Amino acid sequence: MPKIKVIPIGSVAGVKLYTNGVLVVGMSEIEGQDNKKYIPYQNSGIKEGDMIVSINNRNIQNTEDLVLEVNKSEGNDIKVQYIHDNKTQECSITPVRTGIKEYKIGLWVRDSAAGIGTVTFYSKQNNSFAALGHGIQDIDTDRIINIASGEFVTTKILGIKKGEKGEPGRIEGTLEGQKNIGEISQNTKFGIYGKVKDISSLNIDNSKEMEVALRSEIKEGKAYILSSIENGKIEKFEIEIEKIFKDNNYNNKSMKIKITDNRLISKTGGIIQGMSGSPIIQNDKFIGAVTHVLVNEPLEGYGVFGDIMVKQLYNSNS
């Protein structure tokens, strides 16, 4: 890999994702006006995790579009186009009348998601950012959300819930009334990526630019992370790299890490939700980002290699 440079960040930010179509997150029987139970989707082939993209050849962009088209059917068959395992399929569903001018098909859907994470780094070469180190999954289906668009916004930290064995902690914050940082173009299993619109919102220090380490340069032993657990304050916290999985290119558990900084332990109890994406630095080089916590041992978790995140970033801009 050529000697690529990035600026590690470590600030907490908010994520808003909007799906390409509507995501099916649940199914249920429908009670019709005649008080009988119906399962309209029963033979449709649609499963939880599928994405409905059109009804009667009209694009579905959000839940309101879906409700409108189903009600317009007035109980007649509708042609549904959906994506299952990355393949577009079609089926026919007969909506059930449940009230005056109200029809349903028994599918629970979602068109957006939101959360909090940490900005990992900024690339001056293409004015882009990387964050989280892992993808945002739907809470009901546990699948990476296939997005049409997304926003990255500043976040006001409201408090910290400390982690304990068996119960991960979290950074609690609000996205209300915050500034737009940039647009998200990719939600992948190795993080989220996009273009920066308001560079001032990241408080970037150009003097902090550093090389992305090769895997052969990463060593077991001391390192540190950059993380923000107080509003507007990014701090260094010591960690230990316990194990390196140099041949791992298939998931975001590249390194096993342990929090050793007593200040961070006293405030958070270890790795907590919202710290995902905190950049890991060793020997003045960016080596990766925090991705996971071990639920039964909150001081320990995993990080993803920096070279994987850089590759994802350049793919998102190609």
Steps between C-alpha positions, in 0.01 A plus 500: 500500500640845416580733790156649547447767766187582699407725790365297796199674659330328798198729538151360564242563227150397404395281210172520306442236232222478243427175321469422131134400519348379827647224714272218616566461873200293610183316399162452665149376441237759403150513644261604224176692525322164521703420817673212324879452505696536175864453396523699172874441448484124569593374151689808383852378574580822689713451814621722782804692377369538145465845343176605326593736215180537297126432498312487170814634330509810723822554696472467878739732683348508849224358717257773393536390136425141599187591702373719215538231233346226717196717579462597134454131415159493672552129560610407148821305442818707502824412320790528746862519391750419775867415549589168665866393534601777253259366236193691381181295516129560447185370666130575530328585831133565569463773768243445774247768591523586871299823511341766284740555208774321696677194364798304634733225380636382838857623457682724747748724320765763575657764275766657722736444792705720732779458750819637654859407422851638469665663198814299429694712254488770234672472162623829351560334162130453428329703775347183647444347842488149646317409820385221734716216362186287469174535314165610640264204519125501523402435863237241403665309214868530606591572137714783364258767379510556123490878478390746234647798685610616842609793711784538746428765765661642812374361832447646842607252768242480779665241720691173536353167608789293635550149370482197726547127448209378291369850427686731260508869587429780255549865419163674519449797272259694285500577128240774533609847386849387399712597197532288187854361462456322169318251284529123548546296182584156639390288797728194502605233749827696533342836582316792344654736245415824326591853398553786746286811438583711807864442584485747793262266685780242537757742650771344285865563588698458175822464698370165635510330157683167519575190296275196497708212638559181308388188686862392532566820698231434763636340817349350811540736792419860582298732281238767558157598373348841437151531641252764612294429810449868581357762264767656280788319670702231321742316729770234477439180694752217538419150377682170456497308171473140619481309172527579127321299232712608201330276241147611590331678211146366545374677814579799722665305783858559388656561842405410854544802727471583868436834670776571754443871565363547853338835411293341226416196712373722782277697261367227270588163650684414176386494138144629463253551215579824320877446528498282189719672245745646753832508311786284630849649482833322548849640438350817348310302234130435455451125535122454529181572692302357790206286383371268773486441874496159666168505685628296795830691521441869418871586525566285193383512142612511138631744243506499120818557298553849363589367153155338473326830583717692252415247227129539575533879490667498158243250369222734610659783299585299189 
